[in-house]
Amino acid sequence: MTEKMYEELKDAIIGNGTDAIDDFLGYELSQYDEKTIKDAMDDVLDQMPEDIALDFYNEYCQ
């Protein structure tokens, strides 16, 4: 996935609300401000296999 695709994925998940964010992260955040969300998503994406990230991309961005 390209950096642009990662940004599209993060924006799409954020646009789908807290349930989508929690599903993607695998846990609930204590606060849902944009910086906290994006930092948590970056941490998860850094560890996530690309094929799984692509599955999320296809689910939320296609």
PDB file of N, CA, C, O and CB in Angstrom:
ATOM      1  N   MET A   1       0.839  -1.183   0.000  1.00  0.00           N
ATOM      2  CA  MET A   1       0.000   0.000   0.000  1.00  0.00           C
ATOM      3  C   MET A   1       0.882   1.244   0.000  1.00  0.00           C
ATOM      4  O   MET A   1       1.973   1.255   0.570  1.00  0.00           O
ATOM      5  CB  MET A   1      -0.953  -0.001   1.215  1.00  0.00           C
ATOM      6  N   THR A   2       0.390   2.271  -0.643  1.00  0.00           N
ATOM      7  CA  THR A   2       1.122   3.532  -0.682  1.00  0.00           C
ATOM      8  C   THR A   2       0.763   4.392   0.525  1.00  0.00           C
ATOM      9  O   THR A   2      -0.222   4.132   1.217  1.00  0.00           O
ATOM     10  CB  THR A   2       0.824   4.291  -1.988  1.00  0.00           C
ATOM     11  N   GLU A   3       1.567   5.409   0.766  1.00  0.00           N
ATOM     12  CA  GLU A   3       1.288   6.340   1.869  1.00  0.00           C
ATOM     13  C   GLU A   3      -0.081   7.006   1.663  1.00  0.00           C
ATOM     14  O   GLU A   3      -0.821   7.227   2.621  1.00  0.00           O
ATOM     15  CB  GLU A   3       2.409   7.421   1.972  1.00  0.00           C
ATOM     16  N   LYS A   4      -0.401   7.319   0.415  1.00  0.00           N
ATOM     17  CA  LYS A   4      -1.710   7.918   0.111  1.00  0.00           C
ATOM     18  C   LYS A   4      -2.849   6.973   0.499  1.00  0.00           C
ATOM     19  O   LYS A   4      -3.867   7.411   1.035  1.00  0.00           O
ATOM     20  CB  LYS A   4      -1.807   8.273  -1.389  1.00  0.00           C
ATOM     21  N   MET A   5      -2.677   5.692   0.231  1.00  0.00           N
ATOM     22  CA  MET A   5      -3.709   4.708   0.589  1.00  0.00           C
ATOM     23  C   MET A   5      -3.873   4.624   2.102  1.00  0.00           C
ATOM     24  O   MET A   5      -4.993   4.505   2.599  1.00  0.00           O
ATOM     25  CB  MET A   5      -3.355   3.319   0.020  1.00  0.00           C
ATOM     26  N   TYR A   6      -2.750   4.686   2.845  1.00  0.00           N
ATOM     27  CA  TYR A   6      -2.833   4.667   4.308  1.00  0.00           C
ATOM     28  C   TYR A   6      -3.609   5.884   4.814  1.00  0.00           C
ATOM     29  O   TYR A   6      -4.432   5.762   5.721  1.00  0.00           O
ATOM     30  CB  TYR A   6      -1.417   4.635   4.933  1.00  0.00           C
ATOM     31  N   GLU A   7      -3.350   7.048   4.234  1.00  0.00           N
ATOM     32  CA  GLU A   7      -4.060   8.258   4.650  1.00  0.00           C
ATOM     33  C   GLU A   7      -5.545   8.162   4.309  1.00  0.00           C
ATOM     34  O   GLU A   7      -6.393   8.557   5.110  1.00  0.00           O
ATOM     35  CB  GLU A   7      -3.444   9.499   3.984  1.00  0.00           C
ATOM     36  N   GLU A   8      -5.864   7.637   3.122  1.00  0.00           N
ATOM     37  CA  GLU A   8      -7.264   7.436   2.737  1.00  0.00           C
ATOM     38  C   GLU A   8      -7.958   6.488   3.707  1.00  0.00           C
ATOM     39  O   GLU A   8      -9.101   6.717   4.102  1.00  0.00           O
ATOM     40  CB  GLU A   8      -7.357   6.888   1.303  1.00  0.00           C
ATOM     41  N   LEU A   9      -7.261   5.427   4.084  1.00  0.00           N
ATOM     42  CA  LEU A   9      -7.823   4.447   5.018  1.00  0.00           C
ATOM     43  C   LEU A   9      -8.114   5.094   6.359  1.00  0.00           C
ATOM     44  O   LEU A   9      -9.202   4.923   6.908  1.00  0.00           O
ATOM     45  CB  LEU A   9      -6.867   3.260   5.202  1.00  0.00           C
ATOM     46  N   LYS A  10      -7.156   5.834   6.889  1.00  0.00           N
ATOM     47  CA  LYS A  10      -7.367   6.483   8.188  1.00  0.00           C
ATOM     48  C   LYS A  10      -8.557   7.445   8.122  1.00  0.00           C
ATOM     49  O   LYS A  10      -9.405   7.445   9.014  1.00  0.00           O
ATOM     50  CB  LYS A  10      -6.091   7.241   8.628  1.00  0.00           C
ATOM     51  N   ASP A  11      -8.618   8.256   7.076  1.00  0.00           N
ATOM     52  CA  ASP A  11      -9.729   9.207   6.937  1.00  0.00           C
ATOM     53  C   ASP A  11     -11.069   8.491   6.801  1.00  0.00           C
ATOM     54  O   ASP A  11     -12.066   8.930   7.373  1.00  0.00           O
ATOM     55  CB  ASP A  11      -9.502  10.115   5.725  1.00  0.00           C
ATOM     56  N   ALA A  12     -11.099   7.398   6.052  1.00  0.00           N
ATOM     57  CA  ALA A  12     -12.344   6.650   5.860  1.00  0.00           C
ATOM     58  C   ALA A  12     -12.810   6.016   7.166  1.00  0.00           C
ATOM     59  O   ALA A  12     -13.999   6.051   7.483  1.00  0.00           O
ATOM     60  CB  ALA A  12     -12.159   5.568   4.787  1.00  0.00           C
ATOM     61  N   ILE A  13     -11.897   5.447   7.911  1.00  0.00           N
ATOM     62  CA  ILE A  13     -12.268   4.825   9.185  1.00  0.00           C
ATOM     63  C   ILE A  13     -12.758   5.883  10.169  1.00  0.00           C
ATOM     64  O   ILE A  13     -13.774   5.686  10.836  1.00  0.00           O
ATOM     65  CB  ILE A  13     -11.071   4.050   9.784  1.00  0.00           C
ATOM     66  N   ILE A  14     -12.050   6.996  10.262  1.00  0.00           N
ATOM     67  CA  ILE A  14     -12.494   8.083  11.141  1.00  0.00           C
ATOM     68  C   ILE A  14     -13.885   8.555  10.734  1.00  0.00           C
ATOM     69  O   ILE A  14     -14.725   8.828  11.591  1.00  0.00           O
ATOM     70  CB  ILE A  14     -11.494   9.263  11.103  1.00  0.00           C
ATOM     71  N   GLY A  15     -14.128   8.651   9.446  1.00  0.00           N
ATOM     72  CA  GLY A  15     -15.431   9.079   8.937  1.00  0.00           C
ATOM     73  C   GLY A  15     -16.558   8.120   9.250  1.00  0.00           C
ATOM     74  O   GLY A  15     -17.729   8.498   9.203  1.00  0.00           O
ATOM     75  N   ASN A  16     -16.215   6.877   9.571  1.00  0.00           N
ATOM     76  CA  ASN A  16     -17.234   5.875   9.891  1.00  0.00           C
ATOM     77  C   ASN A  16     -17.540   5.789  11.379  1.00  0.00           C
ATOM     78  O   ASN A  16     -18.369   4.976  11.790  1.00  0.00           O
ATOM     79  CB  ASN A  16     -16.794   4.525   9.395  1.00  0.00           C
ATOM     80  N   GLY A  17     -16.891   6.605  12.189  1.00  0.00           N
ATOM     81  CA  GLY A  17     -17.248   6.708  13.601  1.00  0.00           C
ATOM     82  C   GLY A  17     -16.455   5.816  14.532  1.00  0.00           C
ATOM     83  O   GLY A  17     -15.552   5.084  14.128  1.00  0.00           O
ATOM     84  N   THR A  18     -16.836   5.911  15.810  1.00  0.00           N
ATOM     85  CA  THR A  18     -16.065   5.249  16.868  1.00  0.00           C
ATOM     86  C   THR A  18     -16.094   3.723  16.775  1.00  0.00           C
ATOM     87  O   THR A  18     -15.108   3.071  17.120  1.00  0.00           O
ATOM     88  CB  THR A  18     -16.589   5.673  18.215  1.00  0.00           C
ATOM     89  N   ASP A  19     -17.210   3.141  16.315  1.00  0.00           N
ATOM     90  CA  ASP A  19     -17.247   1.679  16.190  1.00  0.00           C
ATOM     91  C   ASP A  19     -16.222   1.194  15.174  1.00  0.00           C
ATOM     92  O   ASP A  19     -15.546   0.191  15.405  1.00  0.00           O
ATOM     93  CB  ASP A  19     -18.654   1.207  15.784  1.00  0.00           C
ATOM     94  N   ALA A  20     -16.099   1.902  14.046  1.00  0.00           N
ATOM     95  CA  ALA A  20     -15.121   1.527  13.021  1.00  0.00           C
ATOM     96  C   ALA A  20     -13.701   1.724  13.546  1.00  0.00           C
ATOM     97  O   ALA A  20     -12.821   0.902  13.290  1.00  0.00           O
ATOM     98  CB  ALA A  20     -15.335   2.356  11.733  1.00  0.00           C
ATOM     99  N   ILE A  21     -13.483   2.806  14.275  1.00  0.00           N
ATOM    100  CA  ILE A  21     -12.160   3.069  14.851  1.00  0.00           C
ATOM    101  C   ILE A  21     -11.781   1.954  15.819  1.00  0.00           C
ATOM    102  O   ILE A  21     -10.679   1.409  15.749  1.00  0.00           O
ATOM    103  CB  ILE A  21     -12.135   4.441  15.572  1.00  0.00           C
ATOM    104  N   ASP A  22     -12.698   1.619  16.720  1.00  0.00           N
ATOM    105  CA  ASP A  22     -12.429   0.557  17.698  1.00  0.00           C
ATOM    106  C   ASP A  22     -12.194  -0.785  17.012  1.00  0.00           C
ATOM    107  O   ASP A  22     -11.324  -1.551  17.427  1.00  0.00           O
ATOM    108  CB  ASP A  22     -13.592   0.438  18.689  1.00  0.00           C
ATOM    109  N   ASP A  23     -12.961  -1.072  15.971  1.00  0.00           N
ATOM    110  CA  ASP A  23     -12.793  -2.325  15.231  1.00  0.00           C
ATOM    111  C   ASP A  23     -11.405  -2.382  14.603  1.00  0.00           C
ATOM    112  O   ASP A  23     -10.727  -3.408  14.670  1.00  0.00           O
ATOM    113  CB  ASP A  23     -13.882  -2.468  14.143  1.00  0.00           C
ATOM    114  N   PHE A  24     -10.990  -1.287  13.998  1.00  0.00           N
ATOM    115  CA  PHE A  24      -9.682  -1.246  13.358  1.00  0.00           C
ATOM    116  C   PHE A  24      -8.554  -1.386  14.376  1.00  0.00           C
ATOM    117  O   PHE A  24      -7.602  -2.136  14.162  1.00  0.00           O
ATOM    118  CB  PHE A  24      -9.520   0.050  12.576  1.00  0.00           C
ATOM    119  N   LEU A  25      -8.670  -0.656  15.485  1.00  0.00           N
ATOM    120  CA  LEU A  25      -7.614  -0.666  16.490  1.00  0.00           C
ATOM    121  C   LEU A  25      -7.596  -1.957  17.299  1.00  0.00           C
ATOM    122  O   LEU A  25      -6.542  -2.389  17.765  1.00  0.00           O
ATOM    123  CB  LEU A  25      -7.775   0.513  17.417  1.00  0.00           C
ATOM    124  N   GLY A  26      -8.750  -2.562  17.462  1.00  0.00           N
ATOM    125  CA  GLY A  26      -8.847  -3.760  18.292  1.00  0.00           C
ATOM    126  C   GLY A  26      -9.067  -3.434  19.754  1.00  0.00           C
ATOM    127  O   GLY A  26      -9.033  -4.327  20.601  1.00  0.00           O
ATOM    128  N   TYR A  27      -9.289  -2.177  20.060  1.00  0.00           N
ATOM    129  CA  TYR A  27      -9.566  -1.743  21.432  1.00  0.00           C
ATOM    130  C   TYR A  27     -10.248  -0.375  21.390  1.00  0.00           C
ATOM    131  O   TYR A  27     -10.234   0.308  20.366  1.00  0.00           O
ATOM    132  CB  TYR A  27      -8.250  -1.684  22.283  1.00  0.00           C
ATOM    133  N   GLU A  28     -10.843   0.010  22.520  1.00  0.00           N
ATOM    134  CA  GLU A  28     -11.494   1.311  22.627  1.00  0.00           C
ATOM    135  C   GLU A  28     -10.495   2.345  23.123  1.00  0.00           C
ATOM    136  O   GLU A  28      -9.666   2.070  23.990  1.00  0.00           O
ATOM    137  CB  GLU A  28     -12.714   1.242  23.569  1.00  0.00           C
ATOM    138  N   LEU A  29     -10.592   3.523  22.560  1.00  0.00           N
ATOM    139  CA  LEU A  29      -9.768   4.634  23.029  1.00  0.00           C
ATOM    140  C   LEU A  29     -10.448   5.321  24.204  1.00  0.00           C
ATOM    141  O   LEU A  29     -11.670   5.264  24.346  1.00  0.00           O
ATOM    142  CB  LEU A  29      -9.506   5.643  21.889  1.00  0.00           C
ATOM    143  N   SER A  30      -9.649   5.971  25.046  1.00  0.00           N
ATOM    144  CA  SER A  30     -10.229   6.716  26.164  1.00  0.00           C
ATOM    145  C   SER A  30     -10.717   8.089  25.713  1.00  0.00           C
ATOM    146  O   SER A  30     -11.575   8.689  26.361  1.00  0.00           O
ATOM    147  CB  SER A  30      -9.206   6.866  27.295  1.00  0.00           C
ATOM    148  N   GLN A  31     -10.171   8.585  24.606  1.00  0.00           N
ATOM    149  CA  GLN A  31     -10.647   9.846  24.020  1.00  0.00           C
ATOM    150  C   GLN A  31     -10.543   9.742  22.504  1.00  0.00           C
ATOM    151  O   GLN A  31      -9.703   9.019  21.970  1.00  0.00           O
ATOM    152  CB  GLN A  31      -9.825  11.074  24.553  1.00  0.00           C
ATOM    153  N   TYR A  32     -11.411  10.476  21.828  1.00  0.00           N
ATOM    154  CA  TYR A  32     -11.502  10.350  20.370  1.00  0.00           C
ATOM    155  C   TYR A  32     -11.179  11.649  19.649  1.00  0.00           C
ATOM    156  O   TYR A  32     -11.848  12.000  18.677  1.00  0.00           O
ATOM    157  CB  TYR A  32     -12.884   9.889  19.977  1.00  0.00           C
ATOM    158  N   ASP A  33     -10.150  12.375  20.119  1.00  0.00           N
ATOM    159  CA  ASP A  33      -9.721  13.535  19.349  1.00  0.00           C
ATOM    160  C   ASP A  33      -8.861  13.044  18.180  1.00  0.00           C
ATOM    161  O   ASP A  33      -8.289  11.955  18.231  1.00  0.00           O
ATOM    162  CB  ASP A  33      -8.932  14.554  20.247  1.00  0.00           C
ATOM    163  N   GLU A  34      -8.780  13.855  17.138  1.00  0.00           N
ATOM    164  CA  GLU A  34      -8.153  13.407  15.892  1.00  0.00           C
ATOM    165  C   GLU A  34      -6.689  13.004  16.072  1.00  0.00           C
ATOM    166  O   GLU A  34      -6.255  12.019  15.475  1.00  0.00           O
ATOM    167  CB  GLU A  34      -8.248  14.499  14.852  1.00  0.00           C
ATOM    168  N   LYS A  35      -5.926  13.728  16.868  1.00  0.00           N
ATOM    169  CA  LYS A  35      -4.511  13.379  17.056  1.00  0.00           C
ATOM    170  C   LYS A  35      -4.371  12.025  17.745  1.00  0.00           C
ATOM    171  O   LYS A  35      -3.554  11.202  17.331  1.00  0.00           O
ATOM    172  CB  LYS A  35      -3.792  14.466  17.879  1.00  0.00           C
ATOM    173  N   THR A  36      -5.157  11.789  18.789  1.00  0.00           N
ATOM    174  CA  THR A  36      -5.099  10.509  19.499  1.00  0.00           C
ATOM    175  C   THR A  36      -5.459   9.365  18.567  1.00  0.00           C
ATOM    176  O   THR A  36      -4.797   8.328  18.562  1.00  0.00           O
ATOM    177  CB  THR A  36      -6.040  10.517  20.714  1.00  0.00           C
ATOM    178  N   ILE A  37      -6.505   9.554  17.782  1.00  0.00           N
ATOM    179  CA  ILE A  37      -6.950   8.519  16.847  1.00  0.00           C
ATOM    180  C   ILE A  37      -5.866   8.221  15.817  1.00  0.00           C
ATOM    181  O   ILE A  37      -5.505   7.063  15.611  1.00  0.00           O
ATOM    182  CB  ILE A  37      -8.248   8.950  16.141  1.00  0.00           C
ATOM    183  N   LYS A  38      -5.347   9.263  15.172  1.00  0.00           N
ATOM    184  CA  LYS A  38      -4.344   9.041  14.120  1.00  0.00           C
ATOM    185  C   LYS A  38      -3.057   8.448  14.673  1.00  0.00           C
ATOM    186  O   LYS A  38      -2.436   7.609  14.020  1.00  0.00           O
ATOM    187  CB  LYS A  38      -4.034  10.348  13.403  1.00  0.00           C
ATOM    188  N   ASP A  39      -2.646   8.869  15.865  1.00  0.00           N
ATOM    189  CA  ASP A  39      -1.447   8.276  16.478  1.00  0.00           C
ATOM    190  C   ASP A  39      -1.655   6.791  16.760  1.00  0.00           C
ATOM    191  O   ASP A  39      -0.769   5.975  16.504  1.00  0.00           O
ATOM    192  CB  ASP A  39      -1.086   9.014  17.782  1.00  0.00           C
ATOM    193  N   ALA A  40      -2.825   6.444  17.287  1.00  0.00           N
ATOM    194  CA  ALA A  40      -3.134   5.042  17.568  1.00  0.00           C
ATOM    195  C   ALA A  40      -3.198   4.237  16.266  1.00  0.00           C
ATOM    196  O   ALA A  40      -2.707   3.110  16.204  1.00  0.00           O
ATOM    197  CB  ALA A  40      -4.472   4.925  18.339  1.00  0.00           C
ATOM    198  N   MET A  41      -3.798   4.816  15.241  1.00  0.00           N
ATOM    199  CA  MET A  41      -3.895   4.125  13.957  1.00  0.00           C
ATOM    200  C   MET A  41      -2.504   3.924  13.344  1.00  0.00           C
ATOM    201  O   MET A  41      -2.227   2.868  12.776  1.00  0.00           O
ATOM    202  CB  MET A  41      -4.797   4.917  12.988  1.00  0.00           C
ATOM    203  N   ASP A  42      -1.639   4.920  13.455  1.00  0.00           N
ATOM    204  CA  ASP A  42      -0.268   4.779  12.950  1.00  0.00           C
ATOM    205  C   ASP A  42       0.460   3.648  13.669  1.00  0.00           C
ATOM    206  O   ASP A  42       1.169   2.860  13.043  1.00  0.00           O
ATOM    207  CB  ASP A  42       0.508   6.099  13.118  1.00  0.00           C
ATOM    208  N   ASP A  43       0.282   3.572  14.985  1.00  0.00           N
ATOM    209  CA  ASP A  43       0.916   2.498  15.759  1.00  0.00           C
ATOM    210  C   ASP A  43       0.435   1.128  15.288  1.00  0.00           C
ATOM    211  O   ASP A  43       1.231   0.202  15.136  1.00  0.00           O
ATOM    212  CB  ASP A  43       0.624   2.672  17.259  1.00  0.00           C
ATOM    213  N   VAL A  44      -0.869   1.006  15.060  1.00  0.00           N
ATOM    214  CA  VAL A  44      -1.436  -0.270  14.609  1.00  0.00           C
ATOM    215  C   VAL A  44      -0.956  -0.592  13.195  1.00  0.00           C
ATOM    216  O   VAL A  44      -0.576  -1.728  12.912  1.00  0.00           O
ATOM    217  CB  VAL A  44      -2.985  -0.226  14.654  1.00  0.00           C
ATOM    218  N   LEU A  45      -0.972   0.403  12.311  1.00  0.00           N
ATOM    219  CA  LEU A  45      -0.547   0.163  10.930  1.00  0.00           C
ATOM    220  C   LEU A  45       0.925  -0.216  10.844  1.00  0.00           C
ATOM    221  O   LEU A  45       1.312  -0.999   9.976  1.00  0.00           O
ATOM    222  CB  LEU A  45      -0.808   1.395  10.081  1.00  0.00           C
ATOM    223  N   ASP A  46       1.749   0.329  11.731  1.00  0.00           N
ATOM    224  CA  ASP A  46       3.177  -0.022  11.730  1.00  0.00           C
ATOM    225  C   ASP A  46       3.392  -1.507  12.005  1.00  0.00           C
ATOM    226  O   ASP A  46       4.371  -2.090  11.540  1.00  0.00           O
ATOM    227  CB  ASP A  46       3.929   0.810  12.772  1.00  0.00           C
ATOM    228  N   GLN A  47       2.484  -2.116  12.757  1.00  0.00           N
ATOM    229  CA  GLN A  47       2.621  -3.526  13.129  1.00  0.00           C
ATOM    230  C   GLN A  47       1.753  -4.461  12.283  1.00  0.00           C
ATOM    231  O   GLN A  47       1.948  -5.676  12.302  1.00  0.00           O
ATOM    232  CB  GLN A  47       2.270  -3.700  14.586  1.00  0.00           C
ATOM    233  N   MET A  48       0.800  -3.899  11.545  1.00  0.00           N
ATOM    234  CA  MET A  48      -0.165  -4.699  10.799  1.00  0.00           C
ATOM    235  C   MET A  48       0.447  -5.207   9.487  1.00  0.00           C
ATOM    236  O   MET A  48       1.064  -4.439   8.750  1.00  0.00           O
ATOM    237  CB  MET A  48      -1.433  -3.875  10.514  1.00  0.00           C
ATOM    238  N   PRO A  49       0.274  -6.493   9.202  1.00  0.00           N
ATOM    239  CA  PRO A  49       0.706  -6.999   7.890  1.00  0.00           C
ATOM    240  C   PRO A  49      -0.027  -6.257   6.771  1.00  0.00           C
ATOM    241  O   PRO A  49      -1.201  -5.912   6.905  1.00  0.00           O
ATOM    242  CB  PRO A  49       0.450  -8.529   7.779  1.00  0.00           C
ATOM    243  N   GLU A  50       0.675  -6.021   5.678  1.00  0.00           N
ATOM    244  CA  GLU A  50       0.112  -5.227   4.593  1.00  0.00           C
ATOM    245  C   GLU A  50      -1.163  -5.842   4.018  1.00  0.00           C
ATOM    246  O   GLU A  50      -2.069  -5.111   3.618  1.00  0.00           O
ATOM    247  CB  GLU A  50       1.136  -5.061   3.497  1.00  0.00           C
ATOM    248  N   ASP A  51      -1.248  -7.169   3.971  1.00  0.00           N
ATOM    249  CA  ASP A  51      -2.452  -7.793   3.416  1.00  0.00           C
ATOM    250  C   ASP A  51      -3.679  -7.516   4.295  1.00  0.00           C
ATOM    251  O   ASP A  51      -4.786  -7.370   3.778  1.00  0.00           O
ATOM    252  CB  ASP A  51      -2.244  -9.310   3.266  1.00  0.00           C
ATOM    253  N   ILE A  52      -3.492  -7.444   5.596  1.00  0.00           N
ATOM    254  CA  ILE A  52      -4.604  -7.128   6.498  1.00  0.00           C
ATOM    255  C   ILE A  52      -4.993  -5.661   6.322  1.00  0.00           C
ATOM    256  O   ILE A  52      -6.179  -5.333   6.276  1.00  0.00           O
ATOM    257  CB  ILE A  52      -4.221  -7.421   7.984  1.00  0.00           C
ATOM    258  N   ALA A  53      -3.994  -4.777   6.223  1.00  0.00           N
ATOM    259  CA  ALA A  53      -4.276  -3.362   5.982  1.00  0.00           C
ATOM    260  C   ALA A  53      -5.037  -3.189   4.675  1.00  0.00           C
ATOM    261  O   ALA A  53      -5.949  -2.368   4.585  1.00  0.00           O
ATOM    262  CB  ALA A  53      -2.973  -2.543   5.953  1.00  0.00           C
ATOM    263  N   LEU A  54      -4.662  -3.960   3.671  1.00  0.00           N
ATOM    264  CA  LEU A  54      -5.345  -3.885   2.376  1.00  0.00           C
ATOM    265  C   LEU A  54      -6.785  -4.370   2.487  1.00  0.00           C
ATOM    266  O   LEU A  54      -7.671  -3.830   1.825  1.00  0.00           O
ATOM    267  CB  LEU A  54      -4.594  -4.711   1.324  1.00  0.00           C
ATOM    268  N   ASP A  55      -7.029  -5.377   3.313  1.00  0.00           N
ATOM    269  CA  ASP A  55      -8.408  -5.828   3.557  1.00  0.00           C
ATOM    270  C   ASP A  55      -9.242  -4.695   4.153  1.00  0.00           C
ATOM    271  O   ASP A  55     -10.374  -4.465   3.728  1.00  0.00           O
ATOM    272  CB  ASP A  55      -8.424  -7.057   4.502  1.00  0.00           C
ATOM    273  N   PHE A  56      -8.680  -3.986   5.142  1.00  0.00           N
ATOM    274  CA  PHE A  56      -9.387  -2.833   5.719  1.00  0.00           C
ATOM    275  C   PHE A  56      -9.594  -1.751   4.662  1.00  0.00           C
ATOM    276  O   PHE A  56     -10.659  -1.137   4.598  1.00  0.00           O
ATOM    277  CB  PHE A  56      -8.602  -2.258   6.924  1.00  0.00           C
ATOM    278  N   TYR A  57      -8.584  -1.521   3.839  1.00  0.00           N
ATOM    279  CA  TYR A  57      -8.703  -0.523   2.773  1.00  0.00           C
ATOM    280  C   TYR A  57      -9.845  -0.878   1.834  1.00  0.00           C
ATOM    281  O   TYR A  57     -10.654  -0.020   1.480  1.00  0.00           O
ATOM    282  CB  TYR A  57      -7.387  -0.410   1.986  1.00  0.00           C
ATOM    283  N   ASN A  58      -9.911  -2.130   1.437  1.00  0.00           N
ATOM    284  CA  ASN A  58     -10.973  -2.563   0.540  1.00  0.00           C
ATOM    285  C   ASN A  58     -12.356  -2.456   1.192  1.00  0.00           C
ATOM    286  O   ASN A  58     -13.346  -2.172   0.519  1.00  0.00           O
ATOM    287  CB  ASN A  58     -10.719  -3.992   0.093  1.00  0.00           C
ATOM    288  N   GLU A  59     -12.413  -2.683   2.489  1.00  0.00           N
ATOM    289  CA  GLU A  59     -13.679  -2.594   3.211  1.00  0.00           C
ATOM    290  C   GLU A  59     -14.152  -1.146   3.333  1.00  0.00           C
ATOM    291  O   GLU A  59     -15.335  -0.867   3.139  1.00  0.00           O
ATOM    292  CB  GLU A  59     -13.540  -3.216   4.599  1.00  0.00           C
ATOM    293  N   TYR A  60     -13.255  -0.234   3.648  1.00  0.00           N
ATOM    294  CA  TYR A  60     -13.651   1.140   3.957  1.00  0.00           C
ATOM    295  C   TYR A  60     -13.468   2.139   2.800  1.00  0.00           C
ATOM    296  O   TYR A  60     -14.073   3.211   2.814  1.00  0.00           O
ATOM    297  CB  TYR A  60     -12.868   1.615   5.136  1.00  0.00           C
ATOM    298  N   CYS A  61     -12.664   1.808   1.830  1.00  0.00           N
ATOM    299  CA  CYS A  61     -12.330   2.791   0.782  1.00  0.00           C
ATOM    300  C   CYS A  61     -12.836   2.411  -0.614  1.00  0.00           C
ATOM    301  O   CYS A  61     -12.688   3.195  -1.551  1.00  0.00           O
ATOM    302  CB  CYS A  61     -10.836   2.976   0.726  1.00  0.00           C
ATOM    303  N   GLN A  62     -13.407   1.265  -0.761  1.00  0.00           N
ATOM    304  CA  GLN A  62     -13.858   0.844  -2.091  1.00  0.00           C
ATOM    305  C   GLN A  62     -15.347   0.980  -2.250  1.00  0.00           C
ATOM    306  O   GLN A  62     -15.886   0.667  -3.312  1.00  0.00           O
ATOM    307  CB  GLN A  62     -13.454  -0.581  -2.359  1.00  0.00           C
TER     308      GLN A  62
END
